[in-house]
Amino acid sequence: MRICVVGTGYVGLVAGAGFADFGNDVECVDVDVEKVKALRQGQIPIYEPGLEPLVQRNVQEGRLRFSSDVARAVADVDLVFVAVGTPPQPDGSADLSQVWEVARAVARHANGFTVVVNKSTVPVGTADRVLAILREEGPGKDFAVVSNPEFLKEGDAVNDFMKPARVVIGTDDERARERMRYLYAPFVRTLERVVLMDALGRGHQVRLQRDAGDVHLLR
Ligand SMILES: NC(=O)c1ccc[n+]([C@@H]2O[C@H](COP(=O)([O-])OP(=O)(O)OC[C@H]3O[C@@H](n4cnc5c(N)ncnc54)[C@H](O)[C@@H]3O)[C@@H](O)[C@H]2O)c1
């Protein structure tokens, strides 16, 4: 699938490289031009075992690229992953301004049915607000929003991403759910657990079979 990962920090870089390694076409974008420049020169800004060879291999094989051009990168992709920062504010709540900014950029520049997947850590209800921004600022366009929180352990992030103990997929849109299941099928074949739910976190668990990819409900 064609994927854009917005925000090439700890989460975005690991996710972008991991998705590329399973054969997807991935562009990682970041507003930090120095970070992008370094990544293009093969310099990895964080130390995480296995990340450097993972990035290098996928760049060399043409599945992974880096840029600062958010508008172009989100234009014609199947999935946009939002992996920007959500720092705490003085009152303890998360500052979601970077998430809203990405939603506005996707609304303006996306073409075709685009699934916006939130990997940043955000409060319940953020998906509805993102969808509202997409609809307000991209009238007539076709969007769906998915919550797909990340549970990476620093020091073992690549391993955690490639062999997840669980994958949480929260959405009300069946087309988006199918795209996400297809994307994660190669990851969960080895460790199996996918948790499907609606945008408010209500749902059920499914187990993806190791061999056939059949789905069995574990109600
Ligand atoms: N670090 C972790 O272990 C971890 C684990 C799970 C979840 N998370 C969550 O994932 C999210 C990202 O965390 P991180 O540690 O990768 O953050 P980070 O600060 O390392 O990276 C975020 C990146 O987003 C970029 N960015 C900001 N606004 C942008 C925009 N409009 N367009 C493009 N790029 C933009 C920044 O320049 C930065 O490089 C946070 O919500 C965090 O809470 C982090």
The ligand as an SDF file (V2000), in Angstrom:
LIG
                    3D

 44 48  0  0  0  0  0  0  0  0999 V2000
    8.3350    7.7060   22.1760 N   0  0  0  0  0  0  0  0  0  0  0  0
    7.6010    6.6880   22.6030 C   0  0  0  0  0  0  0  0  0  0  0  0
    8.0850    5.7480   23.2220 O   0  0  0  0  0  0  0  0  0  0  0  0
    6.1440    6.6220   22.2870 C   0  0  0  0  0  0  0  0  0  0  0  0
    5.4890    5.3910   22.4020 C   0  0  0  0  0  0  0  0  0  0  0  0
    4.1380    5.3320   22.0910 C   0  0  0  0  0  0  0  0  0  0  0  0
    3.4550    6.4890   21.7190 C   0  0  0  0  0  0  0  0  0  0  0  0
    4.1170    7.6900   21.6200 N   0  0  0  0  0  0  0  0  0  0  0  0
    3.3500    8.8510   21.1790 C   0  0  0  0  0  0  0  0  0  0  0  0
    3.5600    9.0030   19.7780 O   0  0  0  0  0  0  0  0  0  0  0  0
    3.5840   10.4000   19.4350 C   0  0  0  0  0  0  0  0  0  0  0  0
    4.9000   10.7450   18.8060 C   0  0  0  0  0  0  0  0  0  0  0  0
    5.9350   10.4740   19.7480 O   0  0  0  0  0  0  0  0  0  0  0  0
    7.4710   10.5820   19.3630 P   0  0  0  0  0  0  0  0  0  0  0  0
    8.2170   10.2080   20.5790 O   0  0  0  0  0  0  0  0  0  0  0  0
    7.7150    9.8820   18.0730 O   0  0  0  0  0  0  0  0  0  0  0  0
    7.5650   12.1890   19.1410 O   0  0  0  0  0  0  0  0  0  0  0  0
    8.7850   13.0500   18.5770 P   0  0  0  0  0  0  0  0  0  0  0  0
    8.6570   14.3770   19.2390 O   0  0  0  0  0  0  0  0  0  0  0  0
   10.0650   12.2660   18.6630 O   0  0  0  0  0  0  0  0  0  0  0  0
    8.4520   13.1920   17.0230 O   0  0  0  0  0  0  0  0  0  0  0  0
    7.3990   13.9470   16.5170 C   0  0  0  0  0  0  0  0  0  0  0  0
    7.8540   14.5370   15.1860 C   0  0  0  0  0  0  0  0  0  0  0  0
    6.7500   15.1790   14.5680 O   0  0  0  0  0  0  0  0  0  0  0  0
    7.2590   16.2930   13.8460 C   0  0  0  0  0  0  0  0  0  0  0  0
    6.1410   17.1880   13.5280 N   0  0  0  0  0  0  0  0  0  0  0  0
    5.4550   18.0190   14.3510 C   0  0  0  0  0  0  0  0  0  0  0  0
    4.4770   18.6640   13.6850 N   0  0  0  0  0  0  0  0  0  0  0  0
    4.5330   18.2320   12.4040 C   0  0  0  0  0  0  0  0  0  0  0  0
    3.7730   18.5160   11.2300 C   0  0  0  0  0  0  0  0  0  0  0  0
    2.7580   19.3660   11.2470 N   0  0  0  0  0  0  0  0  0  0  0  0
    4.1090   17.8830   10.0850 N   0  0  0  0  0  0  0  0  0  0  0  0
    5.1420   17.0120   10.0500 C   0  0  0  0  0  0  0  0  0  0  0  0
    5.8970   16.7010   11.1220 N   0  0  0  0  0  0  0  0  0  0  0  0
    5.5930   17.2930   12.2870 C   0  0  0  0  0  0  0  0  0  0  0  0
    8.3280   16.8740   14.7600 C   0  0  0  0  0  0  0  0  0  0  0  0
    9.2390   17.6990   14.0390 O   0  0  0  0  0  0  0  0  0  0  0  0
    8.9670   15.5870   15.3120 C   0  0  0  0  0  0  0  0  0  0  0  0
   10.0930   15.1920   14.5400 O   0  0  0  0  0  0  0  0  0  0  0  0
    3.3070   11.1480   20.7640 C   0  0  0  0  0  0  0  0  0  0  0  0
    1.9110   11.3760   20.8600 O   0  0  0  0  0  0  0  0  0  0  0  0
    3.7630   10.1690   21.8160 C   0  0  0  0  0  0  0  0  0  0  0  0
    3.1010   10.3740   23.0380 O   0  0  0  0  0  0  0  0  0  0  0  0
    5.4520    7.7640   21.8830 C   0  0  0  0  0  0  0  0  0  0  0  0
  1  2  1  0
  2  3  2  0
  2  4  1  0
  4  5  1  0
  4 44  2  0
  5  6  2  0
  6  7  1  0
  7  8  2  0
  8  9  1  0
  8 44  1  0
  9 10  1  0
  9 42  1  0
 10 11  1  0
 11 12  1  0
 11 40  1  0
 12 13  1  0
 13 14  1  0
 14 15  2  0
 14 16  1  0
 14 17  1  0
 17 18  1  0
 18 19  2  0
 18 20  1  0
 18 21  1  0
 21 22  1  0
 22 23  1  0
 23 24  1  0
 23 38  1  0
 24 25  1  0
 25 26  1  0
 25 36  1  0
 26 27  1  0
 26 35  1  0
 27 28  2  0
 28 29  1  0
 29 30  1  0
 29 35  2  0
 30 31  1  0
 30 32  2  0
 32 33  1  0
 33 34  2  0
 34 35  1  0
 36 37  1  0
 36 38  1  0
 38 39  1  0
 40 41  1  0
 40 42  1  0
 42 43  1  0
M  CHG  2   8   1  16  -1
M  END
$$$$
